[in-house]
Amino acid sequence: MAAGWATPTESAAIGAFATLALALAYRALTLENLLRSLRGIIAISGMILFIIVGATTFAQILSFSGASSGLVEVITQQGLSPLALVAGMMLILLFLGLFVDQVSMMMITLPIFMPLVQKFGIDTVWFGVMFLICMQLGLLLPPHGLLLMTMKGVAPPEVTMAHIFRAVTPYLVMSLMVLALVFFVPAVAVWLPQLWR
C-alpha cells in the first residue's frame, strides 16, 4: 500500500487471505473456529452498519433541515475567535471520545464542524490533524476506549482494567501534549503538506 501497488481495500483483502493461509498452515482453521469467527464478524459488522446508518441519517437531517447552517450563523454571531472555536471543537471531541466510537464521532460532528471551519477560514489540514489526534485519544480514554477493551481481551486473566488504565496514562499524556503542540504551533502540522502545494 505504501509503495502504491494496492489500494487500502485490496491490501485488506490480501491481509485476510494471508491470515487464512497461515491458519491453514498451522492447522488452526477448523469448521468450528471458522463459524465462530464468522459469527463475530457478522455481529461487529451489523453493529457498525447500524451506527453508520444512524449517523448518516443524522447528518442528512442536519443538512436538509438547515440546522447546520443555522448553527453556523448562531456561532458566528457569538464573536468567537477561530482559536477559541477550534479549542471548543476539540473539547467536544474529547468528551465524545469517552462514550462514542470514532466512526459515529466523525459522522455526527463533521457536518457541523466543517462549515464552521470554512466560514472562519481555518486551515483544514491543521484542523484535520487535530481532529484525528482527538479521535485517536478517544480509543484510549476510559471507560469505553476500544483499544482498552482490545488490550483487556488479549491480556492474561490477572490483568484488570485498573492495570490497563494505569498503563495507558503515559500515552494519554503524550497524546494530549502533541495535541497542545499542534494547537499552539500549527506549523508542526502544515509544513509537510505545504511542500506539495
Rosetta blueprint (number, residue, H / E / L):
1 M L
2 A L
3 A L
4 G L
5 W L
6 A L
7 T L
8 P H
9 T H
10 E H
11 S H
12 A H
13 A H
14 I H
15 G H
16 A H
17 F H
18 A H
19 T H
20 L H
21 A H
22 L H
23 A H
24 L H
25 A H
26 Y L
27 R L
28 A L
29 L L
30 T L
31 L H
32 E H
33 N H
34 L H
35 L H
36 R H
37 S H
38 L H
39 R H
40 G H
41 I H
42 I H
43 A H
44 I H
45 S H
46 G H
47 M H
48 I H
49 L H
50 F H
51 I H
52 I H
53 V H
54 G H
55 A H
56 T H
57 T H
58 F H
59 A H
60 Q H
61 I H
62 L H
63 S H
64 F H
65 S H
66 G L
67 A H
68 S H
69 S H
70 G H
71 L H
72 V H
73 E H
74 V H
75 I H
76 T H
77 Q L
78 Q L
79 G L
80 L L
81 S L
82 P H
83 L H
84 A H
85 L H
86 V H
87 A H
88 G H
89 M H
90 M H
91 L H
92 I H
93 L H
94 L H
95 F H
96 L H
97 G H
98 L L
99 F L
100 V L
101 D L
102 Q H
103 V H
104 S H
105 M H
106 M H
107 M H
108 I H
109 T H
110 L H
111 P H
112 I H
113 F H
114 M H
115 P H
116 L H
117 V H
118 Q H
119 K H
120 F L
121 G L
122 I L
123 D L
124 T H
125 V H
126 W H
127 F H
128 G H
129 V H
130 M H
131 F H
132 L H
133 I H
134 C H
135 M H
136 Q H
137 L H
138 G H
139 L H
140 L H
141 L L
142 P L
143 P L
144 H L
145 G L
146 L H
147 L H
148 L H
149 M H
150 T H
151 M H
152 K H
153 G H
154 V H
155 A L
156 P L
157 P L
158 E L
159 V L
160 T L
161 M H
162 A H
163 H H
164 I H
165 F H
166 R H
167 A H
168 V H
169 T H
170 P H
171 Y H
172 L H
173 V H
174 M H
175 S H
176 L H
177 M H
178 V H
179 L H
180 A H
181 L H
182 V H
183 F H
184 F H
185 V L
186 P L
187 A H
188 V H
189 A H
190 V H
191 W H
192 L H
193 P H
194 Q H
195 L H
196 W L
197 R L
